Amino acid sequence: MHFGSMFAPQTPRVDRAAAEMNPPLDRWNLMYLTLVLHGVGTLMPWNIFINAKTQTLARGDWQYLLPDYFVHYKLGREYTNIESSILPFFLQYLALAAQLPNVLFNWMNVFLQLSGNLTPRIVWTLLVEILVLILTIVLAMVETAGWPTLFFYLTLGSVVLLSMANGMYQNTVYGLAARLPFRYSGAVVLGSNLSGTIVALINLLCISLSPNPRTAAIYYFITALFMLLACFDTYFALPLNRFYRYHEHLHHKSVVETQKSVILPTSYWDIFKKCAPQLLNICLVFGTTLSVFPAVLSDVDRVYSSFFLSRDYFVSVTCFLTFNMCAVIGNLLPSLISWPSPEKLFIPALCRLIFIPLFLLCNYRPSGVERLWPVLFHWDGLYWFFVILFGVSGGYTASLALMYCPRCVGAEYASIAGMMGAAAIGVGILLGLLISCLMPLIISAPALDWELPGFWPQFHPD
């Protein structure tokens, strides 16, 4: 017996002739909301791990790092009584362990030859992610002070396994959405940004309640676990949805007609060439976003004490919460307006590169780095406005590119094109993370003589 058939939902019979004459509607937007939920699930594990990494707080005039779960708690000297050489590079290890497997398995999933049924891929990858999160919660609960090195390798191994499964899961969800009408690919993007918003709100709640890092981490991981369980349950409800069954029928019908055709089947390379402009747009949008968010934006400090947000909440509100909420707004806009056309979408995607120098010229002060660039935009409100534009434009252009990508090819190849679009997201994220590592070096480089009298505004941070 094939393992996939164990989990494959049984699709009720459909009166196909009647359905084609009277296409069913997505009643109460159930299919759209289901894909939004799966979009949340695709990024929830990564967002949870990053937020369990660190929390920056301030008291009075001094900014300090609250002892966090990984670096200062589970691997810290106070907990283990051991001075570890891996701590300064933990975030780099974590990012590498997460993004490389994610990109590799995103692309592997595109070329993996299975049946047209995507159920086995989604079900098994979700099961793997759920099991890994259960292991992570168990590790958070037990005392690991006597074996910090083993805990470190278990954590990295968990992240690698989670990212491998998540790469295939994310890729397959976009392939599934590509079989549906135009706006449903945007539903997955909307969900991925909602994931960041949800975690940002949880982070704000934890700051206000000031929990210990162990409790906060357990809450974070349990939140991700329940979200993945919800994704697992709702997937089996899809065959009960007439709208989903109808479009699955259209997809399979298109595939059968193509196989019967005398025309030679389109190769992966042909599909890639047709999708290449949108794949480049996707890489550019996500690469630009990840080059400054969250690495740069989370290190932009408040300048004036008169600003209505205190330092305790400045980064959490102006960076994480604002960006993710505005990205969600940007995700919703393509349902109202689809501009520019696919051929001209590269223009706004390229224009977003201007945000990189804009944020570097704000009060960006990474820890342990002497800033040699002057601060040109030292108004806290102006910086916040930049973040709003950055989030809305990122959500809008990302949604459009991912919606346009499956439409570059015939309906029978839309699923493959959607998977390629998801794989391009992974490439863009990886490139953005690599570029973000250069930002502290850039602002500390004395490449120009900045002493131009009367040109740069002078100010004195609080």
Residue pairs with C-beta under 8 A, 6 or more apart in sequence:
3 120
3 124
4 114
4 115
4 117
4 119
4 120
4 123
7 119
7 120
7 123
7 124
8 117
8 119
8 120
9 119
9 235
9 236
9 238
9 239
10 239
11 239
11 245
11 248
12 239
12 240
12 245
14 242
14 245
14 246
14 249
16 249
19 242
19 245
19 246
19 249
23 246
24 242
24 243
24 246
25 243
26 32
26 241
26 243
27 243
30 241
30 243
31 180
31 184
31 238
31 241
31 243
31 244
32 183
32 184
32 187
33 187
34 234
34 237
34 238
34 241
35 173
35 176
35 177
35 180
35 184
35 187
35 188
35 191
36 187
36 188
36 190
36 191
36 194
37 191
37 227
37 230
37 231
37 234
38 173
38 188
38 191
38 231
38 234
38 235
39 173
39 187
39 188
39 189
39 190
39 191
39 192
39 193
39 194
39 195
40 191
40 192
40 194
40 195
40 198
40 227
40 231
41 126
41 169
41 191
41 195
41 227
41 228
41 230
41 231
42 166
42 169
42 170
42 173
42 188
42 191
42 192
42 195
43 170
43 192
43 195
43 196
44 195
44 198
44 199
44 223
44 224
44 227
44 228
45 129
45 132
45 133
45 162
45 166
45 224
45 228
46 98
46 163
46 166
47 195
47 196
47 198
47 199
47 224
48 199
48 220
48 221
48 223
48 224
49 94
49 98
49 159
50 94
50 294
51 199
51 202
51 203
51 220
52 68
52 69
52 70
52 213
52 216
52 217
52 220
52 221
53 68
53 69
53 70
53 71
53 90
53 91
53 94
54 65
54 66
54 68
54 71
55 65
55 66
55 68
55 203
55 206
55 207
55 213
55 216
56 63
56 65
56 66
56 298
56 315
57 63
57 64
57 65
57 66
57 207
57 312
58 64
58 310
58 311
58 312
59 312
61 462
63 301
63 311
65 72
66 213
67 73
67 76
67 78
67 213
68 213
69 140
69 213
69 214
69 216
69 217
70 90
70 94
70 155
71 87
71 90
72 78
72 213
73 79
73 213
73 214
73 217
74 80
74 144
74 148
74 151
74 155
75 84
75 86
75 87
75 90
75 148
75 151
75 152
76 87
77 83
77 84
79 145
79 148
80 145
80 148
81 145
82 148
84 148
84 149
84 152
86 93
86 152
92 437
93 156
94 156
94 159
95 433
97 156
97 159
97 160
97 163
98 159
98 160
98 162
98 163
99 163
99 426
99 429
99 430
99 433
100 163
100 430
101 160
101 163
101 164
101 167
102 163
102 164
102 166
102 167
102 170
102 426
102 429
102 430
103 167
103 423
103 426
103 427
103 429
103 430
104 164
104 167
105 163
105 164
105 165
105 167
105 168
105 171
106 167
106 168
106 170
106 171
106 419
106 422
106 423
106 425
106 426
107 423
107 426
108 167
108 168
109 121
109 167
109 168
109 171
109 172
109 419
109 423
110 171
110 268
110 416
110 419
110 420
110 423
111 268
112 121
114 120
114 121
116 251
116 252
116 255
116 415
118 172
118 175
118 176
118 415
119 235
121 168
121 169
121 172
122 169
122 172
122 173
122 176
122 235
123 232
123 235
124 165
125 165
125 166
125 168
125 169
125 172
126 165
126 169
126 228
126 231
126 232
126 235
127 232
128 161
128 162
128 164
128 165
129 162
129 165
129 166
129 169
129 228
130 225
130 228
130 229
130 232
132 158
132 161
132 162
132 165
133 162
133 221
133 224
133 225
133 228
134 225
135 154
135 158
136 155
136 158
136 221
137 218
137 221
137 222
137 225
139 151
139 154
139 155
139 158
140 214
140 217
140 218
140 221
141 218
144 150
144 151
167 426
170 422
170 425
170 426
171 419
171 422
171 423
172 419
173 188
173 422
174 185
174 188
174 402
174 418
174 419
174 421
174 422
175 415
175 416
175 418
175 419
175 422
176 415
176 418
177 184
177 185
177 187
177 188
177 418
178 185
178 405
178 406
178 414
178 415
178 417
178 418
178 419
178 421
179 247
179 248
179 250
179 251
179 414
179 415
179 418
180 244
180 247
181 247
182 338
182 403
182 407
183 334
183 335
183 403
185 399
185 402
185 403
185 405
185 406
185 418
185 421
186 331
186 334
186 335
186 399
186 400
186 402
186 403
188 402
189 331
189 395
189 398
189 399
189 402
190 328
190 331
190 332
190 395
190 399
193 324
193 327
193 328
193 330
193 331
193 395
194 324
194 328
195 227
196 320
196 323
196 324
196 327
197 321
197 324
197 325
197 328
198 223
199 220
199 223
199 320
200 316
200 320
200 321
200 324
201 321
202 219
202 220
202 223
203 316
203 320
204 313
204 316
204 317
204 321
206 216
206 219
207 312
207 313
207 316
211 219
238 244
239 245
250 411
251 411
251 412
251 414
251 415
254 410
254 411
254 412
255 412
257 412
258 265
258 410
258 412
259 265
266 409
266 410
266 413
268 416
271 409
271 413
271 416
271 417
271 420
272 279
272 420
274 408
274 409
274 417
275 405
275 408
275 409
275 417
275 420
275 421
277 342
277 343
277 345
277 346
277 408
278 342
278 345
278 401
278 402
278 404
278 405
278 408
278 421
279 405
279 420
279 421
279 424
280 346
280 424
281 345
281 346
281 349
281 397
281 401
281 404
282 398
282 401
282 402
282 405
282 421
282 424
282 425
282 428
283 424
283 427
283 428
283 431
284 346
284 349
284 350
284 352
284 428
285 349
285 352
285 394
285 397
285 398
285 401
285 428
286 398
286 424
286 425
286 428
286 429
286 432
287 428
287 429
287 431
287 432
287 435
288 349
288 352
288 353
288 355
288 356
288 394
288 432
289 352
289 390
289 394
289 398
289 428
289 432
290 428
290 429
290 431
290 432
290 433
290 435
290 436
291 356
291 431
291 432
291 435
291 436
291 439
292 355
292 356
292 359
292 390
292 436
292 439
293 319
293 323
293 390
294 319
294 320
294 323
295 433
295 436
295 437
295 439
296 359
296 360
296 364
296 436
296 439
297 315
297 318
297 319
297 323
297 359
297 387
298 315
298 319
298 320
299 364
299 365
299 366
299 367
300 315
300 318
300 319
300 359
300 362
300 363
300 364
300 365
300 383
301 311
301 314
301 363
301 365
301 461
302 309
302 311
302 314
302 363
302 380
302 462
303 363
303 375
303 378
303 379
303 380
303 459
303 461
303 462
304 380
304 462
305 462
307 314
307 380
307 381
309 317
309 318
309 380
314 380
318 380
318 383
318 384
318 387
319 387
322 384
322 387
322 388
322 391
323 387
323 390
323 391
324 391
325 391
326 387
326 388
326 390
326 391
326 392
326 395
327 391
327 392
327 394
327 395
327 398
328 395
329 391
329 392
329 395
330 391
330 392
330 393
330 394
330 395
330 396
330 397
330 398
330 399
331 395
331 396
331 398
331 399
333 392
333 395
333 396
333 399
334 396
334 399
334 400
334 403
338 400
338 403
340 347
340 348
342 404
342 407
342 408
345 397
345 400
345 401
345 404
348 393
348 396
348 397
349 397
349 401
352 390
352 393
352 394
352 397
355 386
355 389
355 390
358 377
358 386
359 383
359 386
359 390
360 373
360 439
360 442
360 443
361 373
361 374
361 375
361 376
361 377
362 375
362 376
362 377
362 378
362 383
362 386
363 375
363 377
363 378
363 383
363 461
364 371
364 439
364 443
365 371
366 439
366 440
366 443
369 440
369 443
369 444
370 444
371 443
371 444
372 443
372 444
372 445
372 446
372 450
373 442
373 443
373 450
374 450
374 456
375 459
376 456
376 457
377 383
377 386
378 457
378 459
401 421
402 418
402 421
402 422
402 425
405 417
405 418
405 420
405 421
405 424
406 414
406 415
406 417
406 418
406 421
407 414
408 417
409 416
409 417
450 456
